[in-house]
Each structure stands twice: as C-alpha cells, then as structure tokens.
Amino acid sequence: MAREGACVAIADFNAKGAAEAAEAISREGGTAVAVTMDVTNEAQVSAGVNGAVAALGNLDIVVSNAGIQFIAPIHELSYADWRRVVSVHLDAAFLVTRAALQHMYAHQTRGSIIYIGSVHSKEASPLKAPYVSAKHGILGLCRTVAKEGAQFGVRSNVICPGFVRTALVERQIPEQAEQLGISEADVVKNVMLKGTVDGEFTTTADIAETAIFLASFPSNALTGQSIVVSHGWHMQ
C-alpha cells in the first residue's frame, strides 16, 4: 500500500512490532504511523482509528487482518478459547469496521474495507471450530457493509487465502502433528497443501497484490465479494 502512495497506519497490540513496521516504510520513503491497539477492546479501537485519522487525514482504505488460532476438537474446546478466537477475528472486525465507517460516512469519502478471511470462510477443517465459524461470519459482515455502505461509496470485500506460512501457521504445524498423530512434514504435505494444484503455500505478496487490486477498483461493481487466493485449494 505504501509503495502505491498510501499513507499507512500500522495497528497492532505489539507496540514494538508496529513501530518497526512503520519505521521500515518511512525508510523507504513512505509515510506511516504506528498505533498500539487491542482490536478486541472497543475503546482502544475507537481511539486508535481516531488517532490515525488525526495523524494522516481522511480514511480511505481499511485492511482488517487480526487473527489467532487454537487447535482442538470441539468436545475438548473450552468456551474461553472459543470466545478468544471468535473475538479476535469477528468482534474485532466489527469494531474496526464501525469506527472506520463513522469517518468514511462523515467525510463523504469513497472507501474500501478489505477483510482477510480464509479458505475456511468457505469450508471447514477438523480442530478449528472457532476459527472456521469466525471466518464464515466475516463473509456476512462484509456483505452487510457492502449493502449499507453503497450509498456512501464504501465498498467491502474479503480475501480468502489458503495457507500462508506466517507465524500463526508455523505454530499450527506441530500442534496438528500432535493432535493427528502424524509428522510435521505430513501436516504440511497432506493436510495444509494437499488440496492445492502445485503443493505451494500462498505468500504474503500474493495477498498484498490482491488487496491493492480491491482497494483501487474504481466502481461499486466489485463489492460484497470474496476472492480465494489458494493455489486452487478451493475453487468456486
């Protein structure tokens, strides 16, 4: 986004990580600020979005990308762990969306809200009930925003990645190996990448390119939609 000319606010509960990301953008000639935010905290989300707008001006693009994972079968899953995952994925998306729309509507600027869903927004896998449920919920939120936001020129869409080898996915590999009684190599080959056409992970660059495409689309023709980026794991 910064390379395309956007001024960027990096929001994260990890203040050091947000600051490092903002500094990296600034070193390359971009404009960025760091915002410390727990996306499940209503007051922090409101303050963070307001602060970003005060620092950078009108809010035009939002990428809702917070996420965690917890691996367990449903019959062993605690309600606390269910709530924690759903809160970070779905409650947070609502809070960020509401705060963003208040600015977009008030300033009558066209806007694009992009949610990072998952192939698990479309289908299910064992051991991931709260994650799958929350990612399905993201589709409903996105479609509602598309309906409500149209009169204000606000579009919303969901990117549904396959497995991207982030820290979140790296942690899942040994956890799933233990739960399924298989090797970590088998988790990668026969669980994570089994359904792809080429046995390859989706990359962060793939997702970034898709986000830029959605953010820059010039009309309401593309809104309320989901784009699957998964090396053919899920085809629709």
C-alpha positions in Angstrom: 0.0 0.0 0.0 2.8 2.4 0.9 4.6 1.8 -2.4 1.3 2.7 -4.2 1.3 6.0 -2.4 -0.9 5.4 0.6 -0.2 6.9 4.0 -0.4 3.9 6.3 -1.3 3.3 9.9 0.1 0.1 11.4 -2.2 -1.0 14.2 -1.0 -3.8 16.5 -1.2 -4.7 20.2 2.6 -5.2 19.9 3.8 -1.6 20.0 7.4 -2.5 19.2 6.3 -4.5 16.1 4.0 -1.7 14.9 6.7 0.9 15.3 9.3 -1.3 13.5 6.9 -1.8 10.5 6.1 2.0 10.4 9.8 2.8 10.5 10.6 0.4 7.7 8.0 2.1 5.5 9.4 5.5 6.4 13.0 4.4 5.5 11.8 3.5 2.0 10.3 7.0 1.5 6.7 6.2 2.6 4.5 7.8 5.3 3.4 5.6 8.2 2.5 5.8 11.8 2.3 3.1 14.5 -0.9 2.7 16.5 -1.0 0.4 19.6 -4.3 -1.3 19.7 -6.0 -4.3 21.1 -8.6 -4.9 18.4 -10.9 -6.6 20.9 -11.1 -3.5 23.1 -13.8 -1.1 22.0 -12.2 2.0 23.5 -8.8 1.2 22.1 -10.2 0.6 18.6 -12.1 3.9 18.6 -9.1 5.8 19.9 -6.7 4.1 17.5 -8.8 4.8 14.4 -9.4 8.4 15.6 -5.7 8.9 16.2 -4.8 7.5 12.8 -7.2 9.9 11.1 -5.9 12.8 13.1 -2.3 12.0 12.0 -2.8 11.1 8.4 -6.1 12.6 7.2 -9.2 11.0 5.7 -9.6 7.3 6.0 -9.9 5.6 2.6 -8.8 2.0 3.0 -9.0 -0.4 5.9 -7.5 -3.9 5.9 -8.9 -6.0 8.8 -6.2 -8.6 9.4 -6.1 -9.6 13.1 -6.0 -13.3 13.8 -5.1 -16.1 16.2 -5.7 -19.8 16.1 -6.4 -22.5 18.6 -6.2 -26.2 17.7 -8.5 -28.6 19.5 -11.5 -30.9 18.7 -14.9 -29.4 19.7 -15.5 -31.8 22.6 -12.3 -30.7 24.2 -12.6 -27.0 23.4 -13.1 -24.6 26.3 -15.6 -21.8 26.0 -12.8 -19.3 26.9 -10.7 -20.4 23.9 -13.7 -20.3 21.6 -14.5 -16.8 22.7 -10.9 -15.7 22.4 -10.6 -16.8 18.8 -14.0 -15.5 17.7 -13.4 -12.2 19.4 -10.1 -11.5 17.7 -11.4 -12.5 14.3 -15.1 -11.4 14.2 -15.7 -9.0 17.1 -12.6 -7.1 16.2 -13.6 -6.9 12.5 -16.9 -5.3 13.7 -15.2 -2.8 16.0 -12.7 -1.7 13.3 -15.5 -1.5 10.7 -17.8 0.6 12.8 -15.0 3.1 13.7 -13.9 3.3 10.1 -17.4 3.8 8.7 -18.1 6.6 11.1 -15.2 8.5 9.5 -15.9 7.5 5.9 -19.6 8.4 6.2 -18.9 11.7 8.0 -16.3 12.9 5.4 -18.3 11.5 2.5 -15.2 9.9 1.0 -15.2 6.8 -1.1 -13.8 3.9 0.9 -12.7 0.3 0.7 -12.8 -2.1 3.6 -10.9 -5.3 3.0 -11.2 -8.3 5.3 -8.7 -11.1 5.5 -10.9 -14.2 5.6 -9.6 -17.7 4.7 -10.4 -20.7 2.6 -12.0 -21.6 5.9 -14.6 -18.8 5.2 -15.8 -21.3 2.5 -15.2 -24.7 4.0 -14.2 -26.4 7.3 -11.4 -28.4 8.7 -11.2 -30.5 11.8 -9.8 -29.0 15.0 -10.6 -25.4 14.1 -14.2 -24.8 15.0 -13.9 -21.2 16.4 -11.7 -20.1 13.5 -13.9 -21.6 10.9 -17.0 -20.1 12.5 -15.5 -16.7 12.7 -14.2 -16.7 9.2 -17.6 -17.7 7.9 -19.0 -14.8 9.9 -16.6 -12.3 8.2 -18.4 -13.0 4.9 -21.7 -12.0 6.5 -20.3 -8.8 7.9 -18.7 -7.9 4.6 -21.9 -8.4 2.6 -23.8 -6.3 5.1 -21.3 -3.5 4.9 -21.5 -3.7 1.1 -25.3 -3.2 1.2 -25.2 -0.4 3.8 -22.1 1.4 2.5 -23.1 1.6 -1.1 -24.9 4.9 -0.8 -21.8 6.4 0.7 -19.4 5.0 -1.9 -18.0 2.5 0.5 -17.1 -1.0 -0.8 -16.2 -4.1 1.2 -14.7 -7.4 0.1 -13.0 -10.4 1.6 -9.7 -12.0 0.6 -9.7 -15.7 1.4 -6.1 -17.0 1.4 -5.0 -20.6 1.6 -2.2 -21.4 4.0 0.3 -18.6 4.2 3.5 -19.5 6.0 3.2 -16.9 8.7 4.0 -17.3 12.4 0.3 -18.3 13.0 0.6 -21.1 10.5 4.0 -22.2 11.7 2.6 -22.7 15.2 -0.1 -24.9 13.9 2.2 -27.4 12.3 3.5 -29.1 15.5 0.1 -28.7 17.1 -1.7 -30.5 14.3 1.0 -33.1 14.1 0.4 -33.9 17.8 -3.4 -34.0 17.5 -3.4 -36.1 14.3 -0.5 -38.4 15.3 1.5 -37.7 12.1 4.8 -36.0 11.3 5.1 -32.3 10.8 6.2 -32.9 7.2 2.9 -34.9 6.7 0.9 -32.0 8.1 2.4 -29.6 5.5 2.1 -32.1 2.6 -1.0 -34.0 3.3 -3.1 -31.5 5.4 -2.2 -28.0 4.5 -1.2 -28.3 0.9 -3.0 -31.5 -0.1 -5.7 -29.7 -2.0 -3.6 -27.2 -3.9 -2.7 -27.7 -7.6 1.0 -27.4 -7.1 1.8 -28.1 -3.4 2.8 -24.5 -2.8 2.0 -22.1 0.1 0.2 -18.8 -0.7 2.5 -15.9 0.0 2.1 -12.6 1.7 3.0 -10.9 -1.6 0.0 -12.7 -3.2 -2.3 -11.3 -0.6 -0.8 -7.8 -0.8 -1.4 -7.7 -4.6 -5.0 -8.8 -4.2 -5.6 -6.1 -1.5 -4.2 -3.4 -3.8 -6.4 -4.6 -6.6 -9.5 -4.5 -4.4 -8.6 -1.1 -2.8 -8.0 0.5 -6.2 -11.1 -0.9 -8.0 -12.8 2.2 -9.5 -16.5 1.4 -9.0 -19.2 -0.4 -6.9 -19.2 -3.2 -9.4 -16.9 -5.2 -7.1 -18.3 -5.2 -3.6 -19.6 -7.7 -1.2 -17.4 -10.4 -2.9 -14.8 -12.9 -1.8 -11.7 -13.7 -3.7 -10.0 -17.0 -3.0 -6.2 -16.9 -3.2 -5.1 -20.5 -2.5 -3.3 -22.2 -5.4 -6.5 -23.9 -6.3 -7.2 -25.4 -2.9 -10.7 -24.1 -3.0 -12.4 -23.4 -6.4 -15.7 -21.6 -6.7 
